[in-house]
Amino acid sequence: MEADGRPGLDGIRPVFSHAVAAFLRDDDPDVRHAATAAAVAYAEDPDLAEHRAELVPLAHRLLAESTVRSYRAPTIDRLRTEVQPNMLFVFAVRSG
C-alpha cells in the first residue's frame, strides 16, 4: 500500500492477473499468447503462487505455437526460475 492509500504495484498484480485470465483460452492465438505471457509474469507474485502449476501447460502451448520473441523469451526465463523449473526440461524432451 502506498502512503496515499492506493495499492502499490505488488498489490495490483492479482487484479491484473484476474483480468488477464479471461483471455487465456481465447480463440485468437495472438490474444491467447499475450494473455499467457502476462499471466506467467504476474505469477511471480507470491499471492498467485497457487496458480503457477495451471499456467505451465499454457506456457508450453505458447512456446510451441508462438514466434513472438517478446512472449517467448520471458516465458522461458520464468519457467526456468519462478513458475516451474523442471517443466522446461519436460517440454524440451516432448518437443525434441
N, C-alpha and C positions, 0 to 999 in steps of 0.2 A: 504494500500500500504506500502510495506517495504521501508526502507531507500534507498535500492539499486534499487528501481523502480519496483520490482517484486510484484505481488499481494500477500497480506497476506492470511492466512488460511481462514478468513471470506470471502474474495473476491473470493476464488476458489470454495466455496460451490455451487454457481449457475452453474458453469461449470460441476462439478461432478454430480449435480442433473440432468442436461440436458442429460449427458451421460447415467446415470442410467435409465432414463425414457424410453429409448428404450427397456428395458427388463422387464418392469412392467407387461406386459401381455404375456410373453414368455410361450411357450407350456410346457417347462420343469419346474416343480414345484420348484426344487431347485434353479434354476436361478431366477424365479419369486419371490420367498421368499427372497432371498438375495437382489434383487433389491428393493423390497418393504421396507425391514428393513433399507437399506441405504437411500432410498428416505424419509422415515419418519424422520430419523436422520437429513438429510440435511434440512428438512422443518422447523427446528428450526431457520434458518436464516430469519430475518425479510424481506429480499428481496424475499423470497419464500413463504411468508405467504399466498398469493393468491392461492397457490396450495394445501394447507392443507386439505381443505374440500374434494377434489377429492381423497386424499390418504386414507381417513377414511374407505371406503368400501374395499380398497385393504389391509389395515391393518387388518381389521376384517377377511378377507379371509385368510390371513397369520395365524392369531390366530386360525382359525377353521381347517386349514389343516396341519400346520407345527408342528413338535415335537421338533424342534431345539431350545433349550433354549436361545442360543446366538442371535436368531432372535426375539423370543417371549418376553423375559424379557424387553429389551429396547423399544420394540414397545408398550408394555403395559404401561411402565413408561411414554413414550411420549404422548400416548393417554390420560393419566391422567392429564398431565401438560401442554404440549405445543400445541399439534395438535388440540384436540377436547375433552375437559374434560368430557362433558356429554355423548359422544358417547360410551364410555366404558360401561356405565350402560346399554345403549340400546343393545349393543352386549350381555351382560350378560343375559338380560331378554330374548332375542331371542334364546340364546343357551341353557338356563336352562330349 
